[in-house]
Amino acid sequence: MLLDSVLMNALFVVIIIWFIIFVVCLVSLSRRKDITIPEKIFWAIVIFFAPVVGLIFYLVFGFNKRRRTNNMNN
């Protein structure tokens, strides 16, 4: 019984953390000016249909593109 409760609490915390990251990524994606609307739609679809993998890909590849673009402008 205690193990079930601990696992449920851990799962709840993971879901809450995932949801916060999901919302932050979607808001960040919607505010970006350096990518086109089709790219935004692509990333939104990837994030929505492959939540865990999509978020990881966006955090790794999407933010890296922003950093590269900003570094080129400086």
N, CA, C and O atoms as CSV, one atom per row, in Angstrom:
chain,resi,resn,atom,element,x,y,z
A,1,MET,N,N,0.818,-1.196,0.000
A,1,MET,CA,C,0.000,0.000,0.000
A,1,MET,C,C,0.855,1.251,0.000
A,1,MET,O,O,0.589,2.180,-0.762
A,2,LEU,N,N,1.878,1.292,0.840
A,2,LEU,CA,C,2.723,2.473,0.927
A,2,LEU,C,C,3.477,2.696,-0.375
A,2,LEU,O,O,3.649,3.836,-0.807
A,3,LEU,N,N,3.929,1.614,-1.005
A,3,LEU,CA,C,4.643,1.718,-2.270
A,3,LEU,C,C,3.735,2.280,-3.357
A,3,LEU,O,O,4.171,3.093,-4.172
A,4,ASP,N,N,2.485,1.853,-3.374
A,4,ASP,CA,C,1.528,2.378,-4.345
A,4,ASP,C,C,1.344,3.878,-4.168
A,4,ASP,O,O,1.290,4.618,-5.150
A,5,SER,N,N,1.249,4.323,-2.940
A,5,SER,CA,C,1.075,5.742,-2.656
A,5,SER,C,C,2.294,6.549,-3.095
A,5,SER,O,O,2.155,7.627,-3.672
A,6,VAL,N,N,3.468,6.034,-2.823
A,6,VAL,CA,C,4.698,6.718,-3.207
A,6,VAL,C,C,4.804,6.787,-4.728
A,6,VAL,O,O,5.155,7.831,-5.279
A,7,LEU,N,N,4.503,5.690,-5.405
A,7,LEU,CA,C,4.557,5.674,-6.863
A,7,LEU,C,C,3.538,6.625,-7.481
A,7,LEU,O,O,3.835,7.302,-8.465
A,8,MET,N,N,2.350,6.677,-6.914
A,8,MET,CA,C,1.335,7.597,-7.419
A,8,MET,C,C,1.766,9.045,-7.219
A,8,MET,O,O,1.560,9.877,-8.103
A,9,ASN,N,N,2.355,9.352,-6.083
A,9,ASN,CA,C,2.835,10.716,-5.837
A,9,ASN,C,C,3.972,11.070,-6.794
A,9,ASN,O,O,4.012,12.181,-7.321
A,10,ALA,N,N,4.882,10.149,-7.019
A,10,ALA,CA,C,5.986,10.386,-7.944
A,10,ALA,C,C,5.453,10.596,-9.367
A,10,ALA,O,O,5.913,11.488,-10.080
A,11,LEU,N,N,4.500,9.786,-9.767
A,11,LEU,CA,C,3.898,9.931,-11.088
A,11,LEU,C,C,3.200,11.280,-11.217
A,11,LEU,O,O,3.298,11.934,-12.255
A,12,PHE,N,N,2.508,11.690,-10.187
A,12,PHE,CA,C,1.829,12.980,-10.188
A,12,PHE,C,C,2.830,14.122,-10.344
A,12,PHE,O,O,2.577,15.061,-11.097
A,13,VAL,N,N,3.946,14.056,-9.653
A,13,VAL,CA,C,4.977,15.098,-9.745
A,13,VAL,C,C,5.569,15.123,-11.154
A,13,VAL,O,O,5.783,16.199,-11.711
A,14,VAL,N,N,5.831,13.966,-11.729
A,14,VAL,CA,C,6.379,13.894,-13.087
A,14,VAL,C,C,5.389,14.490,-14.087
A,14,VAL,O,O,5.793,15.222,-14.990
A,15,ILE,N,N,4.113,14.190,-13.939
A,15,ILE,CA,C,3.097,14.730,-14.844
A,15,ILE,C,C,3.014,16.249,-14.715
A,15,ILE,O,O,2.896,16.942,-15.725
A,16,ILE,N,N,3.071,16.765,-13.523
A,16,ILE,CA,C,3.021,18.217,-13.310
A,16,ILE,C,C,4.249,18.884,-13.938
A,16,ILE,O,O,4.119,19.911,-14.605
A,17,ILE,N,N,5.424,18.316,-13.732
A,17,ILE,CA,C,6.644,18.876,-14.324
A,17,ILE,C,C,6.561,18.834,-15.841
A,17,ILE,O,O,6.914,19.810,-16.504
A,18,TRP,N,N,6.098,17.712,-16.407
A,18,TRP,CA,C,5.947,17.589,-17.857
A,18,TRP,C,C,4.979,18.645,-18.378
A,18,TRP,O,O,5.249,19.273,-19.401
A,19,PHE,N,N,3.870,18.849,-17.701
A,19,PHE,CA,C,2.866,19.818,-18.154
A,19,PHE,C,C,3.437,21.233,-18.141
A,19,PHE,O,O,3.187,22.007,-19.065
A,20,ILE,N,N,4.195,21.578,-17.113
A,20,ILE,CA,C,4.799,22.914,-17.046
A,20,ILE,C,C,5.780,23.105,-18.212
A,20,ILE,O,O,5.764,24.147,-18.867
A,21,ILE,N,N,6.615,22.126,-18.467
A,21,ILE,CA,C,7.557,22.214,-19.584
A,21,ILE,C,C,6.807,22.297,-20.914
A,21,ILE,O,O,7.206,23.045,-21.806
A,22,PHE,N,N,5.736,21.540,-21.046
A,22,PHE,CA,C,4.902,21.545,-22.249
A,22,PHE,C,C,4.353,22.944,-22.514
A,22,PHE,O,O,4.436,23.442,-23.637
A,23,VAL,N,N,3.798,23.573,-21.496
A,23,VAL,CA,C,3.223,24.912,-21.644
A,23,VAL,C,C,4.317,25.936,-21.967
A,23,VAL,O,O,4.132,26.787,-22.836
A,24,VAL,N,N,5.444,25.855,-21.274
A,24,VAL,CA,C,6.553,26.786,-21.535
A,24,VAL,C,C,7.033,26.644,-22.979
A,24,VAL,O,O,7.283,27.650,-23.643
A,25,CYS,N,N,7.162,25.434,-23.466
A,25,CYS,CA,C,7.613,25.222,-24.843
A,25,CYS,C,C,6.600,25.774,-25.846
A,25,CYS,O,O,6.995,26.404,-26.828
A,26,LEU,N,N,5.328,25.556,-25.625
A,26,LEU,CA,C,4.319,26.071,-26.554
A,26,LEU,C,C,4.271,27.597,-26.545
A,26,LEU,O,O,4.132,28.214,-27.601
A,27,VAL,N,N,4.382,28.206,-25.375
A,27,VAL,CA,C,4.400,29.666,-25.296
A,27,VAL,C,C,5.649,30.210,-25.978
A,27,VAL,O,O,5.577,31.170,-26.744
A,28,SER,N,N,6.784,29.597,-25.699
A,28,SER,CA,C,8.036,30.008,-26.334
A,28,SER,C,C,7.942,29.869,-27.850
A,28,SER,O,O,8.372,30.754,-28.590
A,29,LEU,N,N,7.391,28.782,-28.295
A,29,LEU,CA,C,7.232,28.539,-29.723
A,29,LEU,C,C,6.338,29.588,-30.365
A,29,LEU,O,O,6.640,30.067,-31.458
A,30,SER,N,N,5.256,29.948,-29.714
A,30,SER,CA,C,4.331,30.915,-30.298
A,30,SER,C,C,4.915,32.318,-30.368
A,30,SER,O,O,4.508,33.111,-31.217
A,31,ARG,N,N,5.861,32.639,-29.493
A,31,ARG,CA,C,6.449,33.984,-29.454
A,31,ARG,C,C,7.677,34.145,-30.346
A,31,ARG,O,O,8.153,35.262,-30.550
A,32,ARG,N,N,8.184,33.055,-30.868
A,32,ARG,CA,C,9.412,33.144,-31.670
A,32,ARG,C,C,9.161,33.862,-32.986
A,32,ARG,O,O,8.157,33.629,-33.659
A,33,LYS,N,N,10.085,34.733,-33.338
A,33,LYS,CA,C,10.002,35.477,-34.590
A,33,LYS,C,C,11.003,34.963,-35.628
A,33,LYS,O,O,10.935,35.338,-36.798
A,34,ASP,N,N,11.929,34.106,-35.199
A,34,ASP,CA,C,12.992,33.648,-36.084
A,34,ASP,C,C,12.630,32.425,-36.913
A,34,ASP,O,O,13.434,31.980,-37.733
A,35,ILE,N,N,11.435,31.870,-36.717
A,35,ILE,CA,C,11.016,30.727,-37.519
A,35,ILE,C,C,9.674,31.044,-38.170
A,35,ILE,O,O,8.917,31.891,-37.695
A,36,THR,N,N,9.401,30.349,-39.260
A,36,THR,CA,C,8.176,30.596,-40.012
A,36,THR,C,C,6.996,29.886,-39.371
A,36,THR,O,O,7.167,29.031,-38.502
A,37,ILE,N,N,5.806,30.247,-39.806
A,37,ILE,CA,C,4.586,29.626,-39.262
A,37,ILE,C,C,4.547,28.129,-39.554
A,37,ILE,O,O,4.179,27.364,-38.663
A,38,PRO,N,N,4.911,27.665,-40.762
A,38,PRO,CA,C,4.928,26.203,-40.968
A,38,PRO,C,C,5.870,25.472,-40.004
A,38,PRO,O,O,5.564,24.367,-39.557
A,39,GLU,N,N,7.016,26.088,-39.684
A,39,GLU,CA,C,7.923,25.472,-38.709
A,39,GLU,C,C,7.284,25.436,-37.326
A,39,GLU,O,O,7.430,24.454,-36.598
A,40,LYS,N,N,6.581,26.496,-36.963
A,40,LYS,CA,C,5.890,26.522,-35.670
A,40,LYS,C,C,4.829,25.430,-35.608
A,40,LYS,O,O,4.684,24.752,-34.592
A,41,ILE,N,N,4.092,25.266,-36.695
A,41,ILE,CA,C,3.060,24.223,-36.745
A,41,ILE,C,C,3.701,22.847,-36.633
A,41,ILE,O,O,3.204,21.978,-35.916
A,42,PHE,N,N,4.812,22.652,-37.350
A,42,PHE,CA,C,5.520,21.372,-37.269
A,42,PHE,C,C,5.930,21.068,-35.833
A,42,PHE,O,O,5.670,19.974,-35.332
A,43,TRP,N,N,6.576,22.037,-35.160
A,43,TRP,CA,C,7.020,21.811,-33.786
A,43,TRP,C,C,5.841,21.582,-32.850
A,43,TRP,O,O,5.926,20.741,-31.955
A,44,ALA,N,N,4.751,22.305,-33.033
A,44,ALA,CA,C,3.571,22.110,-32.186
A,44,ALA,C,C,3.013,20.698,-32.356
A,44,ALA,O,O,2.627,20.057,-31.378
A,45,ILE,N,N,2.971,20.215,-33.598
A,45,ILE,CA,C,2.481,18.850,-33.856
A,45,ILE,C,C,3.404,17.821,-33.216
A,45,ILE,O,O,2.940,16.867,-32.592
A,46,VAL,N,N,4.714,18.014,-33.372
A,46,VAL,CA,C,5.672,17.074,-32.781
A,46,VAL,C,C,5.517,17.062,-31.263
A,46,VAL,O,O,5.475,15.997,-30.648
A,47,ILE,N,N,5.432,18.247,-30.663
A,47,ILE,CA,C,5.303,18.328,-29.207
A,47,ILE,C,C,3.988,17.715,-28.731
A,47,ILE,O,O,3.945,17.071,-27.683
A,48,PHE,N,N,2.921,17.914,-29.496
A,48,PHE,CA,C,1.605,17.405,-29.083
A,48,PHE,C,C,1.486,15.893,-29.247
A,48,PHE,O,O,0.997,15.213,-28.345
A,49,PHE,N,N,1.923,15.359,-30.381
A,49,PHE,CA,C,1.722,13.934,-30.659
A,49,PHE,C,C,2.820,13.028,-30.106
A,49,PHE,O,O,2.595,11.832,-29.922
A,50,ALA,N,N,3.978,13.568,-29.845
A,50,ALA,CA,C,5.058,12.797,-29.225
A,50,ALA,C,C,5.542,13.591,-28.026
A,50,ALA,O,O,6.641,14.145,-28.052
A,51,PRO,N,N,4.737,13.653,-26.975
A,51,PRO,CA,C,4.982,14.599,-25.886
A,51,PRO,C,C,6.381,14.540,-25.288
A,51,PRO,O,O,7.047,15.572,-25.201
A,52,VAL,N,N,6.829,13.406,-24.886
A,52,VAL,CA,C,8.126,13.333,-24.214
A,52,VAL,C,C,9.253,13.554,-25.221
A,52,VAL,O,O,10.109,14.415,-25.017
A,53,VAL,N,N,9.255,12.789,-26.294
A,53,VAL,CA,C,10.303,12.898,-27.306
A,53,VAL,C,C,10.224,14.259,-28.003
A,53,VAL,O,O,11.254,14.873,-28.279
A,54,GLY,N,N,9.009,14.732,-28.288
A,54,GLY,CA,C,8.845,16.025,-28.938
A,54,GLY,C,C,9.375,17.164,-28.099
A,54,GLY,O,O,10.027,18.065,-28.627
A,55,LEU,N,N,9.113,17.145,-26.809
A,55,LEU,CA,C,9.632,18.184,-25.920
A,55,LEU,C,C,11.153,18.157,-25.865
A,55,LEU,O,O,11.808,19.199,-25.900
A,56,ILE,N,N,11.701,16.960,-25.780
A,56,ILE,CA,C,13.159,16.843,-25.727
A,56,ILE,C,C,13.767,17.356,-27.030
A,56,ILE,O,O,14.741,18.108,-26.998
A,57,PHE,N,N,13.208,16.961,-28.175
A,57,PHE,CA,C,13.730,17.443,-29.458
A,57,PHE,C,C,13.621,18.955,-29.569
A,57,PHE,O,O,14.552,19.609,-30.039
A,58,TYR,N,N,12.497,19.517,-29.142
A,58,TYR,CA,C,12.337,20.972,-29.232
A,58,TYR,C,C,13.328,21.679,-28.314
A,58,TYR,O,O,13.934,22.677,-28.703
A,59,LEU,N,N,13.491,21.171,-27.108
A,59,LEU,CA,C,14.428,21.804,-26.186
A,59,LEU,C,C,15.860,21.733,-26.712
A,59,LEU,O,O,16.633,22.674,-26.534
A,60,VAL,N,N,16.215,20.626,-27.357
A,60,VAL,CA,C,17.577,20.463,-27.867
A,60,VAL,C,C,17.762,21.207,-29.193
A,60,VAL,O,O,18.684,22.011,-29.326
A,61,PHE,N,N,16.899,20.947,-30.165
A,61,PHE,CA,C,17.100,21.488,-31.509
A,61,PHE,C,C,16.442,22.846,-31.711
A,61,PHE,O,O,17.002,23.696,-32.404
A,62,GLY,N,N,15.286,23.070,-31.134
A,62,GLY,CA,C,14.587,24.342,-31.313
A,62,GLY,C,C,15.296,25.497,-30.644
A,62,GLY,O,O,15.478,26.548,-31.258
A,63,PHE,N,N,15.700,25.324,-29.395
A,63,PHE,CA,C,16.401,26.385,-28.687
A,63,PHE,C,C,17.806,26.573,-29.254
A,63,PHE,O,O,18.318,27.692,-29.254
A,64,ASN,N,N,18.434,25.512,-29.732
A,64,ASN,CA,C,19.763,25.649,-30.325
A,64,ASN,C,C,19.712,26.536,-31.563
A,64,ASN,O,O,20.629,27.322,-31.799
A,65,LYS,N,N,18.661,26.419,-32.344
A,65,LYS,CA,C,18.536,27.257,-33.532
A,65,LYS,C,C,18.422,28.718,-33.110
A,65,LYS,O,O,19.002,29.591,-33.755
A,66,ARG,N,N,17.692,28.994,-32.051
A,66,ARG,CA,C,17.540,30.358,-31.568
A,66,ARG,C,C,18.901,30.903,-31.130
A,66,ARG,O,O,19.239,32.040,-31.460
A,67,ARG,N,N,19.674,30.124,-30.404
A,67,ARG,CA,C,20.986,30.563,-29.951
A,67,ARG,C,C,21.923,30.820,-31.122
A,67,ARG,O,O,22.655,31.809,-31.133
A,68,ARG,N,N,21.900,29.925,-32.108
A,68,ARG,CA,C,22.757,30.102,-33.297
A,68,ARG,C,C,22.371,31.368,-34.038
A,68,ARG,O,O,23.249,32.109,-34.483
A,69,THR,N,N,21.078,31.636,-34.181
A,69,THR,CA,C,20.607,32.827,-34.883
A,69,THR,C,C,21.028,34.078,-34.131
A,69,THR,O,O,21.495,35.039,-34.743
A,70,ASN,N,N,20.870,34.080,-32.813
A,70,ASN,CA,C,21.266,35.235,-32.012
A,70,ASN,C,C,22.779,35.469,-32.067
A,70,ASN,O,O,23.219,36.617,-32.132
A,71,ASN,N,N,23.564,34.418,-32.044
A,71,ASN,CA,C,25.014,34.556,-32.120
A,71,ASN,C,C,25.461,35.085,-33.472
A,71,ASN,O,O,26.443,35.825,-33.542
A,72,MET,N,N,24.778,34.733,-34.534
A,72,MET,CA,C,25.133,35.211,-35.856
A,72,MET,C,C,24.837,36.699,-36.002
A,72,MET,O,O,25.546,37.403,-36.722
A,73,ASN,N,N,23.801,37.182,-35.329
A,73,ASN,CA,C,23.413,38.584,-35.428
A,73,ASN,C,C,24.340,39.481,-34.639
A,73,ASN,O,O,24.399,40.681,-34.909
A,74,ASN,N,N,25.066,38.946,-33.672
A,74,ASN,CA,C,25.947,39.776,-32.823
A,74,ASN,C,C,27.284,39.986,-33.445
A,74,ASN,O,O,28.137,40.658,-32.865
